[in-house]
Amino acid sequence: MASLRLSEDMAWLVVFKRVYQNKSEKTVIEHLSSGPFKVTREQIRHVVRKFHKTGHVLSRTGVARQQDAARREGRIVFNKARCRVLVELLLDSPDDYLSELRAKFTARTGVRSSLMTLCRAIKAAGYSRKNARLRSSPALRALRACAASSLHV
């Protein structure tokens, strides 16, 4: 019996767990086989092989189809160079509003994107849009206590 194809989201989840977290096939099957859907070893091996070969989990026609649809709709397909510019802007000024970031991005690349597309690209790059703040941690509290005690001495 031929196994069903995994969705793109599920395939990326397999890659994350198997390649980046270095989980065993058995563990991946246990994590992803909830409810009526069951992931098989063949599906996992197929997805991982395709990822190592092409760097993507979709077939070449699937990737081309997505890119063609994005071009037809007039959306930006973020390539590596544009993503690099976006990450540089995020690192240079993490406190900027999304509209300010879009203006800087447009000035650097010459491409104007919608705020939603830019937001999706930021999330895909692994960043959030929240302002950069120091979180309260035990180390930070100890540092503040040390600074306060040195002021009163």
Contacts in CASP RR format, 6 or more apart in sequence:
PFRMAT RR
TARGET T0000
AUTHOR 0000-0000-0000
METHOD contacts of the structure
MODEL  1
MASLRLSEDMAWLVVFKRVYQNKSEKTVIEHLSSGPFKVTREQIRHVVRK
FHKTGHVLSRTGVARQQDAARREGRIVFNKARCRVLVELLLDSPDDYLSE
LRAKFTARTGVRSSLMTLCRAIKAAGYSRKNARLRSSPALRALRACAASS
LHV
3 40 0 8 1.000
3 42 0 8 1.000
3 43 0 8 1.000
4 43 0 8 1.000
5 43 0 8 1.000
6 14 0 8 1.000
6 39 0 8 1.000
6 43 0 8 1.000
6 47 0 8 1.000
8 57 0 8 1.000
8 58 0 8 1.000
10 32 0 8 1.000
10 39 0 8 1.000
11 47 0 8 1.000
11 57 0 8 1.000
11 58 0 8 1.000
12 57 0 8 1.000
13 32 0 8 1.000
14 28 0 8 1.000
14 32 0 8 1.000
14 39 0 8 1.000
14 43 0 8 1.000
14 44 0 8 1.000
14 47 0 8 1.000
14 48 0 8 1.000
14 57 0 8 1.000
15 47 0 8 1.000
15 48 0 8 1.000
15 51 0 8 1.000
15 57 0 8 1.000
17 23 0 8 1.000
17 27 0 8 1.000
17 28 0 8 1.000
17 31 0 8 1.000
17 32 0 8 1.000
18 25 0 8 1.000
18 28 0 8 1.000
18 44 0 8 1.000
18 47 0 8 1.000
18 48 0 8 1.000
19 48 0 8 1.000
19 51 0 8 1.000
19 52 0 8 1.000
23 31 0 8 1.000
25 41 0 8 1.000
25 44 0 8 1.000
25 45 0 8 1.000
28 39 0 8 1.000
28 44 0 8 1.000
29 38 0 8 1.000
29 39 0 8 1.000
29 40 0 8 1.000
29 41 0 8 1.000
29 44 0 8 1.000
32 39 0 8 1.000
33 39 0 8 1.000
47 57 0 8 1.000
50 56 0 8 1.000
50 57 0 8 1.000
50 59 0 8 1.000
51 57 0 8 1.000
54 60 0 8 1.000
56 63 0 8 1.000
58 66 0 8 1.000
67 77 0 8 1.000
70 76 0 8 1.000
70 77 0 8 1.000
71 77 0 8 1.000
75 117 0 8 1.000
76 82 0 8 1.000
76 111 0 8 1.000
76 113 0 8 1.000
76 117 0 8 1.000
78 86 0 8 1.000
78 121 0 8 1.000
78 124 0 8 1.000
82 109 0 8 1.000
82 111 0 8 1.000
82 121 0 8 1.000
83 121 0 8 1.000
83 125 0 8 1.000
85 105 0 8 1.000
85 108 0 8 1.000
85 109 0 8 1.000
86 105 0 8 1.000
86 118 0 8 1.000
86 121 0 8 1.000
86 122 0 8 1.000
86 125 0 8 1.000
87 125 0 8 1.000
87 127 0 8 1.000
89 96 0 8 1.000
89 101 0 8 1.000
89 104 0 8 1.000
89 105 0 8 1.000
89 108 0 8 1.000
90 101 0 8 1.000
90 122 0 8 1.000
90 125 0 8 1.000
90 127 0 8 1.000
93 100 0 8 1.000
93 101 0 8 1.000
93 104 0 8 1.000
94 131 0 8 1.000
94 132 0 8 1.000
95 131 0 8 1.000
95 132 0 8 1.000
96 104 0 8 1.000
98 115 0 8 1.000
98 118 0 8 1.000
98 119 0 8 1.000
98 129 0 8 1.000
99 115 0 8 1.000
101 118 0 8 1.000
102 112 0 8 1.000
102 113 0 8 1.000
102 115 0 8 1.000
102 118 0 8 1.000
105 111 0 8 1.000
105 113 0 8 1.000
105 118 0 8 1.000
106 112 0 8 1.000
106 113 0 8 1.000
113 121 0 8 1.000
119 129 0 8 1.000
122 128 0 8 1.000
122 129 0 8 1.000
134 140 0 8 1.000
END
